[in-house]
Amino acid sequence: MKYNKPNTRPVPILITLAAAGISCVISILQGASLREYVIRLLLTVIIFGIFGSLVRVFLDMGFRADQKEEEKKAEEAEKESEDADDEASEDQDGDEKEKKE
């Protein structure tokens, strides 16, 4: 079974857009001037753009660790199935030898 890493590309964009939307609503409710509105929006987009990028990096690191664990489990399962196949073939060889004698 192949591990499929979730797509984390839209995470920074979604976080930034959500923060910008909230900032816009708050500025409108407070009756901010256009200059103050634009400054708030610009700062919000910059700060939450950086924050979203950091979240994406941490998510990618976590998914990479999960992928390594899944690959390790798959390798162990393959080894166990190979060992079981080897034991089964050895048992069959032993039975055939007993029948010949």
KOLGU-675086 format. One record per residue (C-alpha): x, y, z. Coordinates in steps of 0.2 Angstrom, whole numbers, plus 2048, in hexadecimal, padded with zeros to 3 digits. Each point is the difference from the previous one (the first is absolute). Layout:
// KOLGU-675086
XYZ/...
This chain:
// KOLGU-675086
800800800/8078117FB/7FF80F80B/7F880F7F9/805810808/7F280D802/80180F7F6/80680F80B/80280D7F2/7F080A804/803801813/809811800/7F48077F3/7F07FA80A/807807811/8058117F8/7EF8027F8/7F77FB810/80A80D80A/7FE80D7F2/7ED7FE800/7FF801813/80B8107FF/7F48087F3/7F17FC80A/807807810/8068107F7/7EF8037F8/7F77FE810/80C80C809/7FE80D7F2/8128017FC/80680C7F3/8077FA7EF/812802805/7FE7F7811/7F67F27F7/80D7FE7F3/80F80080D/7F67F380B/7FD7F57F1/8128017FA/8077FC811/7F47F1802/8047F97EF/813801803/7FF7F9812/7F47F27FC/8087FC7F0/8107FC80A/7F67F780D/7F87F57F3/8107FC7F8/8077FA811/7F17F5803/8027F87EE/8137FC804/7FB7F8811/7F27F67F7/80C7FA7F3/80C7FB80D/7F37F6809/7FA7F87F1/8127FB7FB/8027F7811/7EF7F77FD/8067FB7EF/8107F8808/7F67F780D/7F47F97F3/80F7FA7F5/8087F880F/7F07F7804/7FF7FA7EE/8117FA800/7FE7F6810/7F07F87F9/8097FB7F0/80D7F880B/7F47F780A/7F67F97F1/8117FB7F8/8057F7810/7EF7F7801/8027FB7EE/8117F9803/7FA7F680F/7F17F97F6/80C7FB7F2/80C7F880C/7F17F6808/7FB7FA7EF/8117FA7FC/8017F7811/7F07F77FC/8067FB7EF/8107F8807/7F67F780D/7F47F87F3/8107FB7F5/8077F780F/
